[in-house]
């Protein structure tokens, strides 16, 4: 198993219990607040799809491409920004990324047509992968090694709380005052988050010492690549269903549009609980936890194909599905940070691109299936199939871990026997 990233000089001052209680939460809270804004703008578009489509004169599948466009913006923008900010002080880099986030959402709020809105979403997405990638490294940097999974989960708690608070209230705000008002609200969240980052992040978060070449070399490690592939499949399974959850609940379950917001709120609660559970599981036994969570995702989604036809079973399934699906995020991010050894910045950022490549793939596969006549109540089977592939690669990664730890038995003739 790879060694964790070396703590920065700033983390040494946080080593005592009293200092950790007094100061450690502030950098993590600042990052979590920023991730709340990023998560809100990423996910709220799903609750606003009918309003955006109607206002801009496009159909639902075309509006769904705003999800795909955002995800592709993260995928291809993340490595570019990771390279451009590689030599920066990490605090400065995070502040720059938040400035891009604020600008992108401002453009979304004033976009006059569908084409401009798509371009604004892509601009907003550029900061996403780089922010979460670098934020995960910083979160792991300021805590003890045995708490890295929980620190990364705290960062992602902003993303899950976006689904508890940001998405439902953003959806309600958009339905009441127009979808543009939601993006104006996100701009304000971004301004507040930028202020928190400026005030609370340590000034001494220097760039890593491995250099760009060391960062690139870390990408060639087999377990890093496997972890990214698993991240793609995990996210594709989630978004093949999540992208179309509103029409599924309205058209199949028969839930009124106003009450769908409450279901999205409950889904956000499940995501939040799952995120915290995933952080603890990652600190306990990482790959066995990932394997078990993939199995749980498959079981819940398979049941969802049946429970979607009744209100309360559907609501319960949505809650459980959100919980087990998002519990995968923190362990997979920690897997990449750990396996990338002393050069985690680029790998961690690219893993966010991997998650969002999965977002795009899942949304595209789900939309393609709907366009070819697949009914909404069969969509969860797509999530099951993608999770099954992710499970297979997780088992392979775990087997490789165990193989590397297997002791070498001396050969009678003095040569080591092959394991």
HUKAKA-V645242 format. One line per field, one symbol per residue. ss: DSSP state (h for helix, s for strand, l for the rest). psi: psi as a letter, one per 30 degrees, with the letter a starting at -180 (. if undefined). burial: b if it has 16 or more other C-alpha atoms within 10 Angstrom, else e. A space follows every 10 residues. Layout:
# HUKAKA-V645242
ss: ???
psi: ???
burial: ???
This chain:
# HUKAKA-V645242
ss: llllllllhh hhllllhhhh hhhhhhhhhh hhhhhhhhhh hhhhhhhlhh hhhhhhlllh hhhhhhhhhh hhhhhhhhhh hhhhlllllh hhhhhhhhhh hhhhhhhhhh lllhhhhhhh hhhhhhhhhh hhhhhhhhhh hlllhhhhhh hhhhhhhhhh hhhhhhhhhh hhhhhhhlhh hhhhhhhhhh hhhhhhhhhh llllllllll hhhhhhhhll lhhhhhhhhh hhhhhhhhhh hhllhhhhhh hhhlllhhhh hhhhhhhhhh hhhhhhhhhh hhhhlhhhhh hhhhhhhhhh hhhhhhhlll hhhhhhhhhh hhhhhhhhhh hhhhhhhhhl lllhhhhhhh hhhhhhhhhh hhhhhhhhhh hllllhhhhh hhhhhhhhhh hhhhhhhhhh hhhhhlllls lllllslll
psi: klklkkklef fefgfkeeee eeeefeeeee eeeefeeeee fefffefgee eeeeeghlle eeeffeeeee eeeeefeeee eeefgeglke eeeeeeeeee eeeeeeeeeg kfleeeeeee eeeefefdee eeeeeeeeef fgllefgeee eeeeeffeee fefeeeeeee eeeeeegkfe eeeeeeeeee eeeeeeeeef kkfgilllff leeeeeefff kefeeeeeee eeeeeeeeff eeegeeeeee eefgkkeefe eeeeeeeeee eeeeeeeeee eefdjdeeee eeeeeeeeee eeeffefffk eeeeeeeeee eeeeefffee eeeeeeeeff bgifeeeeef eeeeefeeee eeeeeeeeee fggkleffef feeeeeeeee eeeeeeeeee eeeffkkkkk kegfkkkk.
burial: eeebbeebeb beebeeeeeb eeebebbbbb bbbbbbbbbb bbbbbbbbbb bbbeeeeeeb bebbbbbbbb bbbbbbbbbe bbbebbebeb bbbbbebbbb bbebbbbbbe beebeebbbb bbbbbbbbbb bbbbbbbbbb bbbebebbbb bbbbbbbbbb bbbbbbbbbb bbbbbeebbb bbbbbbbebb bebbebbbeb bbeebbbbee ebebbbebbe eebbbbbbbb bbbbbbbbbb bbbbbbbbbe ebbebeeeeb bbbbbbbbbb bbbbbbbbbb bbbeebbebb bebbbbbbeb bbbbbebbbe eebbbbbbbb bbbbbbbbbb bbbbbbbbbb bbbbbbbbbb bbbbbbbbbb bbbbbbbebb eeeeebbbbb bbbbbbbbeb bebbeebbee eeeeeeeeee eeeeeeeee
